[in-house]
Amino acid sequence: MKTANAMVLAKRCLAALGVAAALVTAQAQAKEWKTVRIGMDATYPPFESVNAKGEIVGWEVDYATELCKRMKVTCTFQNQDWDGIIPSLVANKFDVIMSSMNITDKRKALVNFSQVYFSTPPVFVGAAGVKSTDVSPEALKGKTIGTQSSTTFANYLEAMYKGSEIKLYPGGDEPQNDLKAGRLDYTLTDLIVGTNFVEKVGAGCCKVVTEIKRVPEFFGPGVGAAFRKEDADLTAMFNKAIDEVDADGTYKKIADGYFKINIRGK
């Protein structure tokens, strides 16, 4: 009887030691976030673009910098082409994507997202002489429409505008430049991006024709930051910082420096 009790006690001690060892290992492996590497496709002004000095600048850069300040970490920014941005995150080339990425179910299967931090409608941009605001698939049959590849805009056009010629581009600025050059009839992009293009690059040639609804199955609820599945702690840090920047009015202050409308979607 004593021998059996001793064996039970020994097993319990070994189990307890195993749990303690696992906790120590987990603590040793837990990452202490001091620097956060942020990946962006910097072809999407005014959210993110590259200036004459080769620096990544824009609203999302300023916003991310403020979030990192609240988290007491140092931000670094890396330019990454859009088609490879999620694979590069998963491959640990950077720690978070903050690049106007809409939250969709397909992407959620690959990465985790923060809460939504902005939500703006898609728009069709066309030549300045376009009279009609009818941008239905029937109205644009036979027209050439451009947008950035691997985006919610591309998915929407390919699914809904089968009677149109869809041209896809690696960068967000390239479709707008081809529209200006007369090689496209329309582009589909974000309201802010389209308005920025018309005001700063396409003045006289182009205009925002009309907004369209954010169809949930294509565009999701809005834009969030994307993280590797295993980095739940970093996701939680960002969500906390997003709430703080919202609550004290800093979000509005940063946004008001760039935009004439409320992009928060609240």
HELIX and SHEET records of a PDB file:
HELIX    1   1 LYS A    2  GLN A   29  1                                  28    
HELIX    2   2 TRP A   59  MET A   71  1                                  13    
HELIX    3   3 TRP A   82  GLY A   84  5                                   3    
HELIX    4   4 ILE A   85  VAL A   90  1                                   6    
HELIX    5   5 ASP A  105  LYS A  108  1                                   4    
HELIX    6   6 THR A  152  MET A  160  1                                   9    
HELIX    7   7 GLU A  174  LYS A  180  1                                   7    
HELIX    8   8 LEU A  191  LYS A  200  1                                  10    
HELIX    9   9 PRO A  216  PHE A  219  1                                   4    
HELIX   10  10 ALA A  232  ALA A  247  1                                  16    
HELIX   11  11 THR A  250  ASP A  256  1                                   7    
SHEET    1   A 5 THR A  74  ASN A  79  0                                        
SHEET    2   A 5 THR A  35  MET A  40  1                                        
SHEET    3   A 5 VAL A  96  ILE A  97  1                                        
SHEET    4   A 5 ALA A 226  PHE A 227 -1                                        
SHEET    5   A 5 ASN A 112  PHE A 113 -1                                        
SHEET    1   B 3 THR A  43  TYR A  44  0                                        
SHEET    2   B 3 GLU A  48  VAL A  50 -1                                        
SHEET    3   B 3 ILE A  56  VAL A  57 -1                                        
SHEET    1   C 5 GLU A 165  TYR A 169  0                                        
SHEET    2   C 5 THR A 144  GLN A 148  1                                        
SHEET    3   C 5 TYR A 186  ASP A 190  1                                        
SHEET    4   C 5 PRO A 122  ALA A 127 -1                                        
SHEET    5   C 5 CYS A 206  GLU A 211 -1                                        
END                                                                             
